[in-house]
Amino acid sequence: MGYGLGVFLLALGLILALAVTDSINGVDLTMVGWILAAAGVLCIVLVAATAASRRRATTVTTHADGTRTVSERNDVPPAV
């Protein structure tokens, strides 16, 4: 699952919700479109959140005397 799936769902949903005027007996295509668009936005947000959490790295170093040092590295460059 990546950004592509989210963009695809969002585009398909918006097309169904806003551009399609046909109807299927028993199916509200406009509502299906809005649901797909919402799922696409949710997918994009989840991918962005998990990608941000993967950029951090935690290193645990055990010393000869048994103590441990935990260091956390963030690969995201600082904002200018």
The first five atom37 places (N, CA, C, CB, O) and aatype in JSON, in Angstrom:
{
  "aatype": [12, 7, 18, 7, 10, 7, 19, 13, 10, 10, 0, 10, 7, 10, 9, 10, 0, 10, 0, 19, 16, 3, 15, 9, 2, 7, 19, 3, 10, 16, 12, 19, 7, 17, 9, 10, 0, 0, 0, 7, 19, 10, 4, 9, 19, 10, 19, 0, 0, 16, 0, 0, 15, 1, 1, 1, 0, 16, 16, 19, 16, 16, 8, 0, 3, 7, 16, 1, 16, 19, 15, 6, 1, 2, 3, 19, 14, 14, 0, 19],
  "atom_mask": [
    [1, 1, 1, 1, 1],
    [1, 1, 1, 0, 1],
    [1, 1, 1, 1, 1],
    [1, 1, 1, 0, 1],
    [1, 1, 1, 1, 1],
    [1, 1, 1, 0, 1],
    [1, 1, 1, 1, 1],
    [1, 1, 1, 1, 1],
    [1, 1, 1, 1, 1],
    [1, 1, 1, 1, 1],
    [1, 1, 1, 1, 1],
    [1, 1, 1, 1, 1],
    [1, 1, 1, 0, 1],
    [1, 1, 1, 1, 1],
    [1, 1, 1, 1, 1],
    [1, 1, 1, 1, 1],
    [1, 1, 1, 1, 1],
    [1, 1, 1, 1, 1],
    [1, 1, 1, 1, 1],
    [1, 1, 1, 1, 1],
    [1, 1, 1, 1, 1],
    [1, 1, 1, 1, 1],
    [1, 1, 1, 1, 1],
    [1, 1, 1, 1, 1],
    [1, 1, 1, 1, 1],
    [1, 1, 1, 0, 1],
    [1, 1, 1, 1, 1],
    [1, 1, 1, 1, 1],
    [1, 1, 1, 1, 1],
    [1, 1, 1, 1, 1],
    [1, 1, 1, 1, 1],
    [1, 1, 1, 1, 1],
    [1, 1, 1, 0, 1],
    [1, 1, 1, 1, 1],
    [1, 1, 1, 1, 1],
    [1, 1, 1, 1, 1],
    [1, 1, 1, 1, 1],
    [1, 1, 1, 1, 1],
    [1, 1, 1, 1, 1],
    [1, 1, 1, 0, 1],
    [1, 1, 1, 1, 1],
    [1, 1, 1, 1, 1],
    [1, 1, 1, 1, 1],
    [1, 1, 1, 1, 1],
    [1, 1, 1, 1, 1],
    [1, 1, 1, 1, 1],
    [1, 1, 1, 1, 1],
    [1, 1, 1, 1, 1],
    [1, 1, 1, 1, 1],
    [1, 1, 1, 1, 1],
    [1, 1, 1, 1, 1],
    [1, 1, 1, 1, 1],
    [1, 1, 1, 1, 1],
    [1, 1, 1, 1, 1],
    [1, 1, 1, 1, 1],
    [1, 1, 1, 1, 1],
    [1, 1, 1, 1, 1],
    [1, 1, 1, 1, 1],
    [1, 1, 1, 1, 1],
    [1, 1, 1, 1, 1],
    [1, 1, 1, 1, 1],
    [1, 1, 1, 1, 1],
    [1, 1, 1, 1, 1],
    [1, 1, 1, 1, 1],
    [1, 1, 1, 1, 1],
    [1, 1, 1, 0, 1],
    [1, 1, 1, 1, 1],
    [1, 1, 1, 1, 1],
    [1, 1, 1, 1, 1],
    [1, 1, 1, 1, 1],
    [1, 1, 1, 1, 1],
    [1, 1, 1, 1, 1],
    [1, 1, 1, 1, 1],
    [1, 1, 1, 1, 1],
    [1, 1, 1, 1, 1],
    [1, 1, 1, 1, 1],
    [1, 1, 1, 1, 1],
    [1, 1, 1, 1, 1],
    [1, 1, 1, 1, 1],
    [1, 1, 1, 1, 1]
  ],
  "atom_positions": [
    [[0.85, -1.16, 0.0], [0.0, 0.0, 0.0], [0.9, 1.23, 0.0], [-0.97, -0.01, 1.22], [1.8, 1.35, 0.83]],
    [[0.66, 2.12, -0.9], [1.47, 3.32, -0.97], [0.64, 4.52, -1.37], [0.0, 0.0, 0.0], [-0.59, 4.48, -1.38]],
    [[1.35, 5.58, -1.7], [0.66, 6.8, -2.12], [-0.18, 6.56, -3.37], [1.68, 7.91, -2.37], [-1.23, 7.17, -3.54]],
    [[0.28, 5.68, -4.24], [-0.43, 5.42, -5.49], [-1.83, 4.9, -5.27], [0.0, 0.0, 0.0], [-2.77, 5.31, -5.95]],
    [[-1.98, 3.98, -4.31], [-3.31, 3.44, -4.01], [-4.23, 4.54, -3.48], [-3.21, 2.29, -2.99], [-5.39, 4.62, -3.87]],
    [[-3.71, 5.39, -2.62], [-4.52, 6.48, -2.08], [-4.96, 7.45, -3.15], [0.0, 0.0, 0.0], [-6.11, 7.87, -3.18]],
    [[-4.04, 7.81, -4.03], [-4.37, 8.74, -5.11], [-5.38, 8.11, -6.06], [-3.09, 9.16, -5.88], [-6.29, 8.78, -6.54]],
    [[-5.21, 6.81, -6.35], [-6.15, 6.11, -7.22], [-7.56, 6.1, -6.63], [-5.67, 4.68, -7.47], [-8.53, 6.41, -7.32]],
    [[-7.66, 5.75, -5.34], [-8.97, 5.72, -4.69], [-9.6, 7.11, -4.65], [-8.85, 5.16, -3.28], [-10.8, 7.27, -4.87]],
    [[-8.79, 8.1, -4.35], [-9.29, 9.48, -4.3], [-9.81, 9.92, -5.67], [-8.19, 10.43, -3.82], [-10.9, 10.48, -5.76]],
    [[-9.04, 9.67, -6.71], [-9.45, 10.08, -8.06], [-10.71, 9.33, -8.51], [-8.31, 9.84, -9.07], [-11.64, 9.93, -9.04]],
    [[-10.72, 8.02, -8.29], [-11.89, 7.23, -8.68], [-13.12, 7.67, -7.91], [-11.62, 5.73, -8.43], [-14.21, 7.78, -8.48]],
    [[-12.96, 7.93, -6.62], [-14.09, 8.36, -5.81], [-14.63, 9.7, -6.25], [0.0, 0.0, 0.0], [-15.85, 9.89, -6.34]],
    [[-13.74, 10.65, -6.53], [-14.2, 11.96, -6.96], [-14.86, 11.91, -8.34], [-13.04, 12.94, -6.98], [-15.81, 12.66, -8.61]],
    [[-14.37, 11.05, -9.2], [-15.01, 10.88, -10.52], [-16.42, 10.33, -10.34], [-14.17, 9.94, -11.43], [-17.36, 10.83, -10.95]],
    [[-16.56, 9.29, -9.5], [-17.89, 8.73, -9.28], [-18.81, 9.73, -8.59], [-17.78, 7.46, -8.44], [-19.99, 9.82, -8.93]],
    [[-18.29, 10.47, -7.63], [-19.14, 11.38, -6.87], [-19.56, 12.62, -7.66], [-18.42, 11.82, -5.61], [-20.68, 13.1, -7.52]],
    [[-18.67, 13.12, -8.49], [-18.93, 14.41, -9.12], [-19.22, 14.35, -10.62], [-17.78, 15.29, -8.9], [-19.87, 15.25, -11.15]],
    [[-18.75, 13.33, -11.3], [-18.84, 13.35, -12.76], [-19.8, 12.33, -13.35], [-17.5, 13.13, -13.34], [-20.29, 12.52, -14.47]],
    [[-20.08, 11.25, -12.65], [-20.92, 10.2, -13.21], [-22.38, 10.51, -12.91], [-20.53, 8.81, -12.64], [-22.76, 10.74, -11.76]],
    [[-23.2, 10.52, -13.96], [-24.62, 10.79, -13.79], [-25.48, 9.55, -14.03], [-25.06, 11.9, -14.72], [-26.69, 9.59, -13.85]],
    [[-24.86, 8.45, -14.44], [-25.62, 7.21, -14.63], [-26.06, 6.66, -13.29], [-24.78, 6.16, -15.4], [-25.59, 7.09, -12.24]],
    [[-26.95, 5.71, -13.35], [-27.41, 5.09, -12.11], [-27.47, 3.58, -12.28], [-28.79, 5.66, -11.68], [-27.73, 3.06, -13.36]],
    [[-27.24, 2.9, -11.18], [-27.37, 1.45, -11.13], [-28.49, 1.17, -10.15], [-26.02, 0.74, -10.71], [-28.56, 1.78, -9.08]],
    [[-29.36, 0.27, -10.51], [-30.51, -0.03, -9.67], [-30.07, -0.5, -8.29], [-31.4, -1.08, -10.33], [-29.4, -1.53, -8.17]],
    [[-30.43, 0.25, -7.25], [-30.1, -0.14, -5.88], [-28.74, 0.32, -5.39], [0.0, 0.0, 0.0], [-28.38, 0.03, -4.25]],
    [[-27.96, 1.05, -6.22], [-26.64, 1.51, -5.81], [-26.56, 3.02, -6.02], [-25.52, 0.79, -6.62], [-26.82, 3.52, -7.11]],
    [[-26.21, 3.73, -4.97], [-26.03, 5.18, -5.06], [-24.56, 5.45, -5.4], [-26.46, 5.91, -3.7], [-23.69, 5.42, -4.53]],
    [[-24.29, 5.71, -6.67], [-22.92, 5.89, -7.13], [-22.26, 7.13, -6.52], [-22.88, 5.99, -8.65], [-21.05, 7.16, -6.33]],
    [[-23.06, 8.14, -6.22], [-22.5, 9.33, -5.59], [-21.96, 8.99, -4.21], [-23.55, 10.44, -5.5], [-20.85, 9.4, -3.85]],
    [[-22.72, 8.24, -3.42], [-22.26, 7.86, -2.09], [-21.06, 6.92, -2.16], [-23.4, 7.19, -1.3], [-20.13, 7.05, -1.36]],
    [[-21.06, 6.0, -3.1], [-19.91, 5.11, -3.28], [-18.67, 5.94, -3.63], [-20.19, 4.06, -4.39], [-17.58, 5.65, -3.15]],
    [[-18.86, 6.95, -4.45], [-17.74, 7.84, -4.8], [-17.18, 8.57, -3.61], [0.0, 0.0, 0.0], [-15.96, 8.65, -3.44]],
    [[-18.06, 9.11, -2.75], [-17.58, 9.83, -1.56], [-16.88, 8.89, -0.59], [-18.75, 10.54, -0.86], [-15.9, 9.27, 0.05]],
    [[-17.38, 7.67, -0.49], [-16.73, 6.69, 0.39], [-15.34, 6.35, -0.14], [-17.58, 5.4, 0.5], [-14.39, 6.28, 0.64]],
    [[-15.21, 6.13, -1.44], [-13.9, 5.84, -2.02], [-12.95, 7.04, -1.88], [-14.06, 5.47, -3.5], [-11.77, 6.85, -1.62]],
    [[-13.46, 8.25, -2.04], [-12.62, 9.43, -1.87], [-12.12, 9.54, -0.44], [-13.39, 10.7, -2.26], [-10.95, 9.85, -0.2]],
    [[-12.99, 9.28, 0.52], [-12.58, 9.31, 1.93], [-11.56, 8.23, 2.23], [-13.8, 9.15, 2.85], [-10.61, 8.46, 2.98]],
    [[-11.75, 7.05, 1.65], [-10.78, 5.97, 1.84], [-9.43, 6.34, 1.23], [-11.31, 4.66, 1.22], [-8.39, 6.0, 1.79]],
    [[-9.44, 7.02, 0.11], [-8.2, 7.46, -0.51], [-7.45, 8.48, 0.34], [0.0, 0.0, 0.0], [-6.23, 8.4, 0.48]],
    [[-8.18, 9.43, 0.91], [-7.55, 10.42, 1.79], [-6.99, 9.73, 3.03], [-8.57, 11.52, 2.2], [-5.87, 10.02, 3.45]],
    [[-7.75, 8.81, 3.6], [-7.28, 8.06, 4.78], [-6.02, 7.26, 4.46], [-8.38, 7.13, 5.29], [-5.09, 7.21, 5.27]],
    [[-5.98, 6.65, 3.29], [-4.81, 5.87, 2.86], [-3.58, 6.78, 2.73], [-5.09, 5.16, 1.52], [-2.49, 6.41, 3.17]],
    [[-3.74, 7.95, 2.14], [-2.63, 8.87, 1.98], [-2.11, 9.33, 3.34], [-3.04, 10.08, 1.13], [-0.9, 9.4, 3.55]],
    [[-3.02, 9.64, 4.26], [-2.61, 10.08, 5.59], [-1.88, 8.97, 6.34], [-3.84, 10.55, 6.4], [-0.87, 9.22, 6.98]],
    [[-2.4, 7.75, 6.25], [-1.74, 6.63, 6.94], [-0.36, 6.33, 6.37], [-2.61, 5.39, 6.85], [0.56, 6.04, 7.13]],
    [[-0.22, 6.39, 5.07], [1.1, 6.16, 4.46], [2.08, 7.25, 4.87], [0.98, 6.11, 2.91], [3.24, 6.96, 5.16]],
    [[1.62, 8.49, 4.92], [2.51, 9.59, 5.33], [2.92, 9.43, 6.79], [1.82, 10.95, 5.11], [4.07, 9.69, 7.14]],
    [[1.99, 9.01, 7.64], [2.3, 8.84, 9.06], [3.28, 7.69, 9.3], [1.02, 8.6, 9.86], [4.2, 7.81, 10.1]],
    [[3.08, 6.58, 8.6], [3.99, 5.45, 8.79], [5.35, 5.72, 8.16], [3.39, 4.19, 8.2], [6.36, 5.22, 8.65]],
    [[5.39, 6.49, 7.08], [6.68, 6.82, 6.48], [7.48, 7.73, 7.41], [6.48, 7.5, 5.12], [8.7, 7.61, 7.48]],
    [[6.81, 8.62, 8.12], [7.5, 9.51, 9.05], [8.06, 8.73, 10.23], [6.56, 10.6, 9.55], [9.13, 9.06, 10.74]],
    [[7.35, 7.7, 10.68], [7.84, 6.93, 11.82], [8.99, 6.01, 11.42], [6.7, 6.1, 12.43], [9.8, 5.64, 12.27]],
    [[9.07, 5.63, 10.16], [10.17, 4.77, 9.71], [11.48, 5.52, 9.57], [9.82, 4.13, 8.37], [12.54, 4.9, 9.5]],
    [[11.43, 6.83, 9.55], [12.64, 7.62, 9.37], [13.47, 7.69, 10.64], [12.29, 9.01, 8.91], [14.64, 8.08, 10.59]],
    [[12.89, 7.33, 11.78], [13.63, 7.36, 13.03], [14.31, 6.02, 13.25], [12.69, 7.7, 14.22], [13.75, 4.97, 12.93]],
    [[15.5, 6.07, 13.79], [16.24, 4.85, 14.09], [16.69, 4.91, 15.55], [17.46, 4.68, 13.13], [17.22, 5.92, 16.01]],
    [[16.48, 3.82, 16.27], [16.9, 3.74, 17.66], [18.03, 2.73, 17.76], [15.72, 3.34, 18.59], [17.93, 1.62, 17.24]],
    [[19.12, 3.12, 18.43], [20.28, 2.26, 18.61], [20.51, 2.06, 20.1], [21.54, 2.86, 17.92], [20.6, 3.02, 20.86]],
    [[20.61, 0.8, 20.51], [20.89, 0.47, 21.91], [22.3, -0.1, 21.96], [19.84, -0.55, 22.49], [22.61, -1.09, 21.3]],
    [[23.16, 0.53, 22.76], [24.54, 0.08, 22.92], [24.73, -0.45, 24.33], [25.55, 1.24, 22.62], [24.44, 0.25, 25.3]],
    [[25.2, -1.68, 24.44], [25.48, -2.27, 25.75], [26.97, -2.17, 26.01], [24.99, -3.76, 25.83], [27.78, -2.62, 25.2]],
    [[27.34, -1.58, 27.13], [28.74, -1.38, 27.49], [29.26, -2.58, 28.28], [28.91, -0.07, 28.3], [28.49, -3.43, 28.72]],
    [[30.58, -2.63, 28.46], [31.22, -3.75, 29.14], [30.75, -3.89, 30.59], [32.72, -3.6, 29.1], [30.72, -4.99, 31.13]],
    [[30.39, -2.78, 31.22], [29.96, -2.85, 32.62], [28.47, -3.17, 32.77], [30.26, -1.53, 33.32], [27.96, -3.19, 33.89]],
    [[27.79, -3.43, 31.68], [26.39, -3.84, 31.71], [25.4, -2.71, 31.52], [0.0, 0.0, 0.0], [24.2, -2.96, 31.4]],
    [[25.85, -1.48, 31.48], [24.94, -0.36, 31.26], [24.6, -0.25, 29.78], [25.56, 0.96, 31.77], [25.33, -0.72, 28.91]],
    [[23.48, 0.37, 29.53], [23.03, 0.54, 28.14], [22.86, 2.01, 27.83], [21.71, -0.22, 27.9], [22.47, 2.81, 28.69]],
    [[23.17, 2.36, 26.61], [22.95, 3.71, 26.1], [22.0, 3.61, 24.93], [24.3, 4.4, 25.69], [22.22, 2.83, 24.0]],
    [[20.93, 4.4, 24.97], [19.95, 4.42, 23.9], [20.07, 5.75, 23.17], [18.49, 4.2, 24.44], [19.96, 6.81, 23.78]],
    [[20.29, 5.67, 21.87], [20.35, 6.9, 21.07], [19.33, 6.79, 19.95], [21.79, 7.13, 20.49], [19.15, 5.74, 19.34]],
    [[18.68, 7.9, 19.7], [17.66, 7.93, 18.67], [18.09, 8.9, 17.59], [16.28, 8.32, 19.25], [18.45, 10.04, 17.89]],
    [[18.05, 8.46, 16.34], [18.45, 9.29, 15.21], [17.23, 9.55, 14.34], [19.59, 8.61, 14.39], [16.45, 8.65, 14.05]],
    [[17.09, 10.77, 13.94], [16.0, 11.15, 13.07], [16.6, 11.57, 11.73], [15.14, 12.31, 13.71], [17.39, 12.51, 11.67]],
    [[16.24, 10.87, 10.66], [16.82, 11.13, 9.34], [16.17, 12.3, 8.61], [16.72, 9.9, 8.49], [16.55, 12.6, 7.48]],
    [[15.22, 12.95, 9.22], [14.55, 14.07, 8.56], [15.42, 15.31, 8.73], [13.12, 14.29, 9.14], [15.8, 15.63, 9.86]],
    [[15.74, 16.01, 7.65], [16.56, 17.21, 7.77], [15.81, 18.3, 8.51], [17.0, 17.71, 6.39], [14.58, 18.38, 8.41]],
    [[16.51, 19.15, 9.24], [15.82, 20.21, 9.98], [15.19, 21.23, 9.04], [16.78, 20.92, 10.94], [15.71, 21.5, 7.95]],
    [[14.06, 21.78, 9.47], [13.37, 22.79, 8.66], [14.14, 24.1, 8.7], [11.91, 23.0, 9.17], [14.67, 24.5, 9.74]],
    [[14.21, 24.75, 7.57], [14.95, 26.0, 7.49], [14.0, 27.16, 7.56], [15.8, 26.08, 6.21], [14.42, 28.31, 7.51]]
  ]
}
